[in-house]
Amino acid sequence: MKKQFILFVVAVLTTSPICLAQASPTKAGKSAAKETEIIDLEKSAWEAYKSKQADAYKKLLATDYCSVYAEGIKTLDREVADMEKTDLRDYSFADTKVVFPSADVAVMTYKVTMQETSAGQDASGTYNSASVWNKRGGKWLGIFHTEIKAQ
């Protein structure tokens, strides 16, 4: 529990400067379309992971991607390797929110409820999640993700 709290604090400290540096709001219609684009990308990443499509998953994420979980910090290569040991049976998003601190950065927060087994251990439950997406060369790429089990 203490370890999860420490990882959560690290994740918040890592992403809060991005959130606090948010630029002035853009037009509502354009902003809604951008939010939908980020949510769709996040869902695409989850679907690729669920169906163990490593190439599709890697195309959505930057080569310098990292993630933070209770069990540790992972690189893109480790995420892909862990995909083979994971059986993600179902998931759903709730309370999604996307903010754009700058034109090329999106921060998405949400709750995810999932049915999952990882390395033989049941990891099902509801998690507070956050992802950071960065637009590079005109393409949005995931650069950071974290999940903390909700209490």
Rosetta constraint file for C-alpha pairs under 8 A:
AtomPair CA 1 CA 5 HARMONIC 6.26 0.50
AtomPair CA 2 CA 6 HARMONIC 6.25 0.50
AtomPair CA 3 CA 7 HARMONIC 6.24 0.50
AtomPair CA 3 CA 70 HARMONIC 6.65 0.50
AtomPair CA 4 CA 8 HARMONIC 6.04 0.50
AtomPair CA 4 CA 69 HARMONIC 7.72 0.50
AtomPair CA 4 CA 70 HARMONIC 5.07 0.50
AtomPair CA 4 CA 148 HARMONIC 6.79 0.50
AtomPair CA 5 CA 9 HARMONIC 6.16 0.50
AtomPair CA 6 CA 10 HARMONIC 6.23 0.50
AtomPair CA 7 CA 11 HARMONIC 6.17 0.50
AtomPair CA 7 CA 68 HARMONIC 6.98 0.50
AtomPair CA 7 CA 69 HARMONIC 7.01 0.50
AtomPair CA 7 CA 70 HARMONIC 6.55 0.50
AtomPair CA 8 CA 12 HARMONIC 6.18 0.50
AtomPair CA 8 CA 148 HARMONIC 6.57 0.50
AtomPair CA 9 CA 13 HARMONIC 6.02 0.50
AtomPair CA 10 CA 14 HARMONIC 6.01 0.50
AtomPair CA 11 CA 15 HARMONIC 6.23 0.50
AtomPair CA 11 CA 68 HARMONIC 7.25 0.50
AtomPair CA 11 CA 146 HARMONIC 6.99 0.50
AtomPair CA 12 CA 16 HARMONIC 5.62 0.50
AtomPair CA 13 CA 17 HARMONIC 7.29 0.50
AtomPair CA 15 CA 19 HARMONIC 6.49 0.50
AtomPair CA 16 CA 20 HARMONIC 5.98 0.50
AtomPair CA 17 CA 21 HARMONIC 6.07 0.50
AtomPair CA 18 CA 22 HARMONIC 6.81 0.50
AtomPair CA 18 CA 101 HARMONIC 5.87 0.50
AtomPair CA 18 CA 107 HARMONIC 7.97 0.50
AtomPair CA 19 CA 99 HARMONIC 7.24 0.50
AtomPair CA 19 CA 100 HARMONIC 7.80 0.50
AtomPair CA 19 CA 101 HARMONIC 5.77 0.50
AtomPair CA 19 CA 107 HARMONIC 7.35 0.50
AtomPair CA 20 CA 101 HARMONIC 7.44 0.50
AtomPair CA 21 CA 101 HARMONIC 5.55 0.50
AtomPair CA 21 CA 102 HARMONIC 7.86 0.50
AtomPair CA 22 CA 99 HARMONIC 7.52 0.50
AtomPair CA 22 CA 100 HARMONIC 6.27 0.50
AtomPair CA 22 CA 101 HARMONIC 3.50 0.50
AtomPair CA 22 CA 102 HARMONIC 6.30 0.50
AtomPair CA 23 CA 100 HARMONIC 7.30 0.50
AtomPair CA 23 CA 101 HARMONIC 5.38 0.50
AtomPair CA 23 CA 102 HARMONIC 5.90 0.50
AtomPair CA 26 CA 30 HARMONIC 7.14 0.50
AtomPair CA 26 CA 31 HARMONIC 6.06 0.50
AtomPair CA 27 CA 31 HARMONIC 5.98 0.50
AtomPair CA 28 CA 32 HARMONIC 6.05 0.50
AtomPair CA 29 CA 33 HARMONIC 6.36 0.50
AtomPair CA 30 CA 34 HARMONIC 6.30 0.50
AtomPair CA 31 CA 35 HARMONIC 6.12 0.50
AtomPair CA 32 CA 36 HARMONIC 6.15 0.50
AtomPair CA 33 CA 37 HARMONIC 6.20 0.50
AtomPair CA 34 CA 38 HARMONIC 6.38 0.50
AtomPair CA 35 CA 39 HARMONIC 6.22 0.50
AtomPair CA 35 CA 98 HARMONIC 5.75 0.50
AtomPair CA 35 CA 99 HARMONIC 7.75 0.50
AtomPair CA 36 CA 40 HARMONIC 5.99 0.50
AtomPair CA 37 CA 41 HARMONIC 6.22 0.50
AtomPair CA 38 CA 42 HARMONIC 6.20 0.50
AtomPair CA 38 CA 98 HARMONIC 7.59 0.50
AtomPair CA 38 CA 106 HARMONIC 7.42 0.50
AtomPair CA 38 CA 108 HARMONIC 7.66 0.50
AtomPair CA 38 CA 133 HARMONIC 7.65 0.50
AtomPair CA 38 CA 140 HARMONIC 7.99 0.50
AtomPair CA 39 CA 43 HARMONIC 6.21 0.50
AtomPair CA 39 CA 96 HARMONIC 7.97 0.50
AtomPair CA 39 CA 98 HARMONIC 7.89 0.50
AtomPair CA 39 CA 108 HARMONIC 7.66 0.50
AtomPair CA 40 CA 44 HARMONIC 6.08 0.50
AtomPair CA 41 CA 45 HARMONIC 6.28 0.50
AtomPair CA 41 CA 60 HARMONIC 7.46 0.50
AtomPair CA 42 CA 46 HARMONIC 6.42 0.50
AtomPair CA 43 CA 47 HARMONIC 6.09 0.50
AtomPair CA 44 CA 48 HARMONIC 6.07 0.50
AtomPair CA 44 CA 57 HARMONIC 7.99 0.50
AtomPair CA 45 CA 49 HARMONIC 6.18 0.50
AtomPair CA 45 CA 56 HARMONIC 7.95 0.50
AtomPair CA 45 CA 57 HARMONIC 5.63 0.50
AtomPair CA 45 CA 60 HARMONIC 6.56 0.50
AtomPair CA 46 CA 50 HARMONIC 6.00 0.50
AtomPair CA 47 CA 51 HARMONIC 6.11 0.50
AtomPair CA 48 CA 52 HARMONIC 5.87 0.50
AtomPair CA 48 CA 53 HARMONIC 4.95 0.50
AtomPair CA 48 CA 54 HARMONIC 6.97 0.50
AtomPair CA 48 CA 56 HARMONIC 6.06 0.50
AtomPair CA 48 CA 57 HARMONIC 5.23 0.50
AtomPair CA 49 CA 53 HARMONIC 6.22 0.50
AtomPair CA 49 CA 54 HARMONIC 7.10 0.50
AtomPair CA 49 CA 57 HARMONIC 6.37 0.50
AtomPair CA 49 CA 83 HARMONIC 6.38 0.50
AtomPair CA 49 CA 88 HARMONIC 7.75 0.50
AtomPair CA 50 CA 87 HARMONIC 7.08 0.50
AtomPair CA 50 CA 88 HARMONIC 5.12 0.50
AtomPair CA 50 CA 89 HARMONIC 6.96 0.50
AtomPair CA 50 CA 90 HARMONIC 7.99 0.50
AtomPair CA 52 CA 83 HARMONIC 6.27 0.50
AtomPair CA 52 CA 84 HARMONIC 6.89 0.50
AtomPair CA 53 CA 57 HARMONIC 6.12 0.50
AtomPair CA 54 CA 58 HARMONIC 6.06 0.50
AtomPair CA 54 CA 80 HARMONIC 6.17 0.50
AtomPair CA 54 CA 83 HARMONIC 7.87 0.50
AtomPair CA 55 CA 59 HARMONIC 6.25 0.50
AtomPair CA 56 CA 60 HARMONIC 6.76 0.50
AtomPair CA 57 CA 61 HARMONIC 6.88 0.50
AtomPair CA 58 CA 62 HARMONIC 7.56 0.50
AtomPair CA 58 CA 76 HARMONIC 7.58 0.50
AtomPair CA 58 CA 80 HARMONIC 7.86 0.50
AtomPair CA 59 CA 141 HARMONIC 7.99 0.50
AtomPair CA 60 CA 140 HARMONIC 7.63 0.50
AtomPair CA 60 CA 141 HARMONIC 5.41 0.50
AtomPair CA 60 CA 142 HARMONIC 6.24 0.50
AtomPair CA 61 CA 65 HARMONIC 6.32 0.50
AtomPair CA 61 CA 76 HARMONIC 7.73 0.50
AtomPair CA 61 CA 141 HARMONIC 4.79 0.50
AtomPair CA 61 CA 142 HARMONIC 4.39 0.50
AtomPair CA 61 CA 143 HARMONIC 6.23 0.50
AtomPair CA 62 CA 141 HARMONIC 5.42 0.50
AtomPair CA 62 CA 142 HARMONIC 5.85 0.50
AtomPair CA 62 CA 143 HARMONIC 5.59 0.50
AtomPair CA 63 CA 76 HARMONIC 6.67 0.50
AtomPair CA 64 CA 75 HARMONIC 7.38 0.50
AtomPair CA 64 CA 76 HARMONIC 7.20 0.50
AtomPair CA 64 CA 143 HARMONIC 6.69 0.50
AtomPair CA 65 CA 75 HARMONIC 6.10 0.50
AtomPair CA 65 CA 76 HARMONIC 5.58 0.50
AtomPair CA 65 CA 142 HARMONIC 6.66 0.50
AtomPair CA 65 CA 143 HARMONIC 4.22 0.50
AtomPair CA 65 CA 144 HARMONIC 5.65 0.50
AtomPair CA 66 CA 73 HARMONIC 6.98 0.50
AtomPair CA 66 CA 74 HARMONIC 5.53 0.50
AtomPair CA 66 CA 75 HARMONIC 4.67 0.50
AtomPair CA 66 CA 76 HARMONIC 6.18 0.50
AtomPair CA 66 CA 143 HARMONIC 6.31 0.50
AtomPair CA 66 CA 144 HARMONIC 5.12 0.50
AtomPair CA 66 CA 145 HARMONIC 6.80 0.50
AtomPair CA 67 CA 73 HARMONIC 5.62 0.50
AtomPair CA 67 CA 74 HARMONIC 5.14 0.50
AtomPair CA 67 CA 75 HARMONIC 6.63 0.50
AtomPair CA 67 CA 144 HARMONIC 5.37 0.50
AtomPair CA 67 CA 145 HARMONIC 4.64 0.50
AtomPair CA 67 CA 146 HARMONIC 5.51 0.50
AtomPair CA 68 CA 72 HARMONIC 5.93 0.50
AtomPair CA 68 CA 73 HARMONIC 4.53 0.50
AtomPair CA 68 CA 74 HARMONIC 6.41 0.50
AtomPair CA 68 CA 145 HARMONIC 6.51 0.50
AtomPair CA 68 CA 146 HARMONIC 4.83 0.50
AtomPair CA 68 CA 147 HARMONIC 7.07 0.50
AtomPair CA 69 CA 73 HARMONIC 6.24 0.50
AtomPair CA 69 CA 74 HARMONIC 7.96 0.50
AtomPair CA 69 CA 146 HARMONIC 5.90 0.50
AtomPair CA 69 CA 147 HARMONIC 5.83 0.50
AtomPair CA 69 CA 148 HARMONIC 6.80 0.50
AtomPair CA 70 CA 148 HARMONIC 7.06 0.50
AtomPair CA 74 CA 78 HARMONIC 5.71 0.50
AtomPair CA 74 CA 79 HARMONIC 6.30 0.50
AtomPair CA 75 CA 79 HARMONIC 6.29 0.50
AtomPair CA 76 CA 80 HARMONIC 6.29 0.50
AtomPair CA 77 CA 81 HARMONIC 6.20 0.50
AtomPair CA 78 CA 82 HARMONIC 6.01 0.50
AtomPair CA 79 CA 83 HARMONIC 6.21 0.50
AtomPair CA 80 CA 84 HARMONIC 7.34 0.50
AtomPair CA 81 CA 85 HARMONIC 7.56 0.50
AtomPair CA 82 CA 86 HARMONIC 6.39 0.50
AtomPair CA 83 CA 87 HARMONIC 7.93 0.50
AtomPair CA 85 CA 118 HARMONIC 5.82 0.50
AtomPair CA 85 CA 119 HARMONIC 5.13 0.50
AtomPair CA 85 CA 120 HARMONIC 7.83 0.50
AtomPair CA 86 CA 116 HARMONIC 7.13 0.50
AtomPair CA 86 CA 117 HARMONIC 5.74 0.50
AtomPair CA 86 CA 118 HARMONIC 4.30 0.50
AtomPair CA 86 CA 119 HARMONIC 6.22 0.50
AtomPair CA 87 CA 116 HARMONIC 5.53 0.50
AtomPair CA 87 CA 117 HARMONIC 5.11 0.50
AtomPair CA 87 CA 118 HARMONIC 6.30 0.50
AtomPair CA 88 CA 114 HARMONIC 7.37 0.50
AtomPair CA 88 CA 115 HARMONIC 6.16 0.50
AtomPair CA 88 CA 116 HARMONIC 4.41 0.50
AtomPair CA 88 CA 117 HARMONIC 6.54 0.50
AtomPair CA 89 CA 114 HARMONIC 7.54 0.50
AtomPair CA 89 CA 115 HARMONIC 5.45 0.50
AtomPair CA 89 CA 116 HARMONIC 5.77 0.50
AtomPair CA 90 CA 114 HARMONIC 5.51 0.50
AtomPair CA 90 CA 115 HARMONIC 5.17 0.50
AtomPair CA 90 CA 116 HARMONIC 7.25 0.50
AtomPair CA 91 CA 112 HARMONIC 6.54 0.50
AtomPair CA 91 CA 113 HARMONIC 5.41 0.50
AtomPair CA 91 CA 114 HARMONIC 4.07 0.50
AtomPair CA 91 CA 115 HARMONIC 6.35 0.50
AtomPair CA 92 CA 112 HARMONIC 5.55 0.50
AtomPair CA 92 CA 113 HARMONIC 5.40 0.50
AtomPair CA 92 CA 114 HARMONIC 6.58 0.50
AtomPair CA 93 CA 110 HARMONIC 6.51 0.50
AtomPair CA 93 CA 111 HARMONIC 5.71 0.50
AtomPair CA 93 CA 112 HARMONIC 4.64 0.50
AtomPair CA 93 CA 113 HARMONIC 6.66 0.50
AtomPair CA 94 CA 110 HARMONIC 5.91 0.50
AtomPair CA 94 CA 111 HARMONIC 5.12 0.50
AtomPair CA 94 CA 112 HARMONIC 6.37 0.50
AtomPair CA 95 CA 109 HARMONIC 7.77 0.50
AtomPair CA 95 CA 110 HARMONIC 5.21 0.50
AtomPair CA 95 CA 111 HARMONIC 6.06 0.50
AtomPair CA 96 CA 108 HARMONIC 6.97 0.50
AtomPair CA 96 CA 109 HARMONIC 5.72 0.50
AtomPair CA 96 CA 110 HARMONIC 4.32 0.50
AtomPair CA 96 CA 111 HARMONIC 7.08 0.50
AtomPair CA 97 CA 108 HARMONIC 5.58 0.50
AtomPair CA 97 CA 109 HARMONIC 5.31 0.50
AtomPair CA 97 CA 110 HARMONIC 6.39 0.50
AtomPair CA 98 CA 106 HARMONIC 6.57 0.50
AtomPair CA 98 CA 107 HARMONIC 5.55 0.50
AtomPair CA 98 CA 108 HARMONIC 4.36 0.50
AtomPair CA 98 CA 109 HARMONIC 6.53 0.50
AtomPair CA 99 CA 106 HARMONIC 5.71 0.50
AtomPair CA 99 CA 107 HARMONIC 5.34 0.50
AtomPair CA 99 CA 108 HARMONIC 6.59 0.50
AtomPair CA 100 CA 104 HARMONIC 7.64 0.50
AtomPair CA 100 CA 105 HARMONIC 5.69 0.50
AtomPair CA 100 CA 106 HARMONIC 4.56 0.50
AtomPair CA 100 CA 107 HARMONIC 6.39 0.50
AtomPair CA 101 CA 105 HARMONIC 6.08 0.50
AtomPair CA 101 CA 106 HARMONIC 6.68 0.50
AtomPair CA 101 CA 107 HARMONIC 7.72 0.50
AtomPair CA 102 CA 106 HARMONIC 7.53 0.50
AtomPair CA 104 CA 134 HARMONIC 5.51 0.50
AtomPair CA 104 CA 135 HARMONIC 4.69 0.50
AtomPair CA 104 CA 136 HARMONIC 7.53 0.50
AtomPair CA 105 CA 132 HARMONIC 7.13 0.50
AtomPair CA 105 CA 133 HARMONIC 5.75 0.50
AtomPair CA 105 CA 134 HARMONIC 4.64 0.50
AtomPair CA 105 CA 135 HARMONIC 6.39 0.50
AtomPair CA 106 CA 132 HARMONIC 5.71 0.50
AtomPair CA 106 CA 133 HARMONIC 5.02 0.50
AtomPair CA 106 CA 134 HARMONIC 6.44 0.50
AtomPair CA 107 CA 130 HARMONIC 7.12 0.50
AtomPair CA 107 CA 131 HARMONIC 5.85 0.50
AtomPair CA 107 CA 132 HARMONIC 4.57 0.50
AtomPair CA 107 CA 133 HARMONIC 6.39 0.50
AtomPair CA 108 CA 130 HARMONIC 5.50 0.50
AtomPair CA 108 CA 131 HARMONIC 5.22 0.50
AtomPair CA 108 CA 132 HARMONIC 6.34 0.50
AtomPair CA 109 CA 128 HARMONIC 7.60 0.50
AtomPair CA 109 CA 129 HARMONIC 5.70 0.50
AtomPair CA 109 CA 130 HARMONIC 4.34 0.50
AtomPair CA 109 CA 131 HARMONIC 6.60 0.50
AtomPair CA 110 CA 128 HARMONIC 6.12 0.50
AtomPair CA 110 CA 129 HARMONIC 5.34 0.50
AtomPair CA 110 CA 130 HARMONIC 6.41 0.50
AtomPair CA 111 CA 126 HARMONIC 6.65 0.50
AtomPair CA 111 CA 127 HARMONIC 5.57 0.50
AtomPair CA 111 CA 128 HARMONIC 4.68 0.50
AtomPair CA 111 CA 129 HARMONIC 5.80 0.50
AtomPair CA 112 CA 126 HARMONIC 5.55 0.50
AtomPair CA 112 CA 127 HARMONIC 5.30 0.50
AtomPair CA 112 CA 128 HARMONIC 6.60 0.50
AtomPair CA 112 CA 129 HARMONIC 6.85 0.50
AtomPair CA 113 CA 124 HARMONIC 7.53 0.50
AtomPair CA 113 CA 125 HARMONIC 5.55 0.50
AtomPair CA 113 CA 126 HARMONIC 4.16 0.50
AtomPair CA 113 CA 127 HARMONIC 6.34 0.50
AtomPair CA 114 CA 124 HARMONIC 5.37 0.50
AtomPair CA 114 CA 125 HARMONIC 5.61 0.50
AtomPair CA 114 CA 126 HARMONIC 6.45 0.50
AtomPair CA 115 CA 123 HARMONIC 7.18 0.50
AtomPair CA 115 CA 124 HARMONIC 4.42 0.50
AtomPair CA 115 CA 125 HARMONIC 6.69 0.50
AtomPair CA 116 CA 122 HARMONIC 6.11 0.50
AtomPair CA 116 CA 123 HARMONIC 5.29 0.50
AtomPair CA 116 CA 124 HARMONIC 4.89 0.50
AtomPair CA 117 CA 121 HARMONIC 5.32 0.50
AtomPair CA 117 CA 122 HARMONIC 4.43 0.50
AtomPair CA 117 CA 123 HARMONIC 5.41 0.50
AtomPair CA 117 CA 124 HARMONIC 6.98 0.50
AtomPair CA 118 CA 122 HARMONIC 6.43 0.50
AtomPair CA 118 CA 123 HARMONIC 6.42 0.50
AtomPair CA 125 CA 149 HARMONIC 7.12 0.50
AtomPair CA 125 CA 150 HARMONIC 7.90 0.50
AtomPair CA 126 CA 149 HARMONIC 6.03 0.50
AtomPair CA 126 CA 150 HARMONIC 5.62 0.50
AtomPair CA 127 CA 147 HARMONIC 5.84 0.50
AtomPair CA 127 CA 148 HARMONIC 5.30 0.50
AtomPair CA 127 CA 149 HARMONIC 4.17 0.50
AtomPair CA 127 CA 150 HARMONIC 4.87 0.50
AtomPair CA 128 CA 147 HARMONIC 5.60 0.50
AtomPair CA 128 CA 148 HARMONIC 5.27 0.50
AtomPair CA 128 CA 149 HARMONIC 6.21 0.50
AtomPair CA 128 CA 150 HARMONIC 5.82 0.50
AtomPair CA 129 CA 145 HARMONIC 7.36 0.50
AtomPair CA 129 CA 146 HARMONIC 5.55 0.50
AtomPair CA 129 CA 147 HARMONIC 4.38 0.50
AtomPair CA 129 CA 148 HARMONIC 6.50 0.50
AtomPair CA 130 CA 145 HARMONIC 5.64 0.50
AtomPair CA 130 CA 146 HARMONIC 5.41 0.50
AtomPair CA 130 CA 147 HARMONIC 6.72 0.50
AtomPair CA 131 CA 142 HARMONIC 7.14 0.50
AtomPair CA 131 CA 143 HARMONIC 7.61 0.50
AtomPair CA 131 CA 144 HARMONIC 5.41 0.50
AtomPair CA 131 CA 145 HARMONIC 4.26 0.50
AtomPair CA 131 CA 146 HARMONIC 6.55 0.50
AtomPair CA 132 CA 142 HARMONIC 6.00 0.50
AtomPair CA 132 CA 143 HARMONIC 5.73 0.50
AtomPair CA 132 CA 144 HARMONIC 5.03 0.50
AtomPair CA 132 CA 145 HARMONIC 6.50 0.50
AtomPair CA 133 CA 140 HARMONIC 6.14 0.50
AtomPair CA 133 CA 141 HARMONIC 5.39 0.50
AtomPair CA 133 CA 142 HARMONIC 4.36 0.50
AtomPair CA 133 CA 143 HARMONIC 5.64 0.50
AtomPair CA 133 CA 144 HARMONIC 7.18 0.50
AtomPair CA 134 CA 140 HARMONIC 5.45 0.50
AtomPair CA 134 CA 141 HARMONIC 5.37 0.50
AtomPair CA 134 CA 142 HARMONIC 6.36 0.50
AtomPair CA 134 CA 143 HARMONIC 6.58 0.50
AtomPair CA 135 CA 139 HARMONIC 5.17 0.50
AtomPair CA 135 CA 140 HARMONIC 4.16 0.50
AtomPair CA 135 CA 141 HARMONIC 6.15 0.50
AtomPair CA 136 CA 140 HARMONIC 6.24 0.50
AtomPair CA 136 CA 141 HARMONIC 7.01 0.50
